[in-house]
Amino acid sequence: MNLKSKRIPDVEIKIDKVSYPNTFAEEILIDQTDLDAELVKQPERYGYYSQLAALAGGRKNLLKLELEQLIAHVDHEKRTHASHAQVQNPKLKFTEKMYEHEVNTDKRVVEKKKELLQATLLTEQLKEFSIAIFARKDSLIQLASNHRSVFASPRVKEEQEGVARQIIAANRTAKNEATEPQEPPEPPPPPIEENSGRRRRPRT
C-alpha cells in the first residue's frame, strides 16, 4: 500500500550541493496489513535519516568554521582600508562598532550566514525525522504484539478449534459413507396366481 501523510511538509534535502530523496511522509506511516515487512524495513529507514542528519550536522559545523574565517578576513580587510583612509585624512575616526557594522553588512558575510542558517534548519529537521523513525519502531512492536495476542486469545482459539472439529467430522462422515458396504436389495414379492375357478379334487 502506498501511504503518505498529508500533514508533513515536503523538505528538500540538499547537503553540500548534493540532493537526497525525501520519502519521510510515506515512511513514517505504518502499513498494518503487512507488519512483518514493516519491521524488516525499519532499521534501514532509521539508518538512512540518521546518516543524513549526521551529514547535515557536519556541513553545518564546516559552515560555522568558514564563517568565522570569513569574518576575520573581512574585518582585517575593513581595518586595512580604514588605515589607508586615515593616512590620507587623519581626521577620520573609526570605532569598533563601525568595524563590526561594516563586517556584518558585507555581502559575503551575509550570504555565508544565510547558508549556515539553512544548514542548521535542515540538520534539526533531519534529527527530528530520525527521532520519529526511531519512535516508529515502538509502535511497530506494539502493533505486532497486539496482532499476535488477538489471534492467540482463548475465544479466537476456541472458535478456530470448533471450526476445525466440524471440518474433521464432516470429512470423516463423507469417508465412512463412501467405504461402508451397502446391504443387498430385498427380493421382490412372489407373483400372485390367478384363480381359474375350478375346484381341485381332494387327494385320497
URPE-V802353 format. One line per field, one symbol per residue. ss: DSSP state (~ for helix, > for strand, _ for the rest). phi: phi as a letter, one per 40 degrees, with the letter a starting at -180 (. if undefined). burial: # if it has 16 or more other ideal C-beta (glycine too) atoms within 10 Angstrom, else .. A space follows every 10 residues. Layout:
# URPE-V802353
ss->???
phi->???
burial->???
This chain:
# URPE-V802353
ss->__________ __>>>__>>> ___~~~~___ ____~~~~~~ ~~~~~~~~~~ ~~~~~~~~~~ ~~~~~~~~~~ ~~~~~~~~~~ ~~~~~~~~__ _____~~~~~ ~~~~__~~~~ ~~~~~~~~~~ ~~~~~~~~~~ ~~~~~~~~~~ ~~~~~~~~~~ ~__~~~~~~~ ~~~~~~~~~~ ~~~~~~~~~_ __________ __________ ____
phi->.cbacccccc bccbbfgbcb cbbccccccb cccacccccc cdcccccccc cccccccccc cccccccccc cccccccccc ccccccccbc ccbbbccccc ccccccdccc cccccccccc cccccccccc cccccccccc cccccccccc cbcdcccccc cccccccccc ccccccccbc cccccccccc ccccccgccc cccb
burial->.......... ..#.#..... .#.##.#### ....#..#.. .#..##.### .##.###.## ..#...#..# #..##..#.. .#........ .......... .##..#..#. .#...#..## .##.###.## ..#..#...# .......... .......... .......... .......... .......... .......... ....
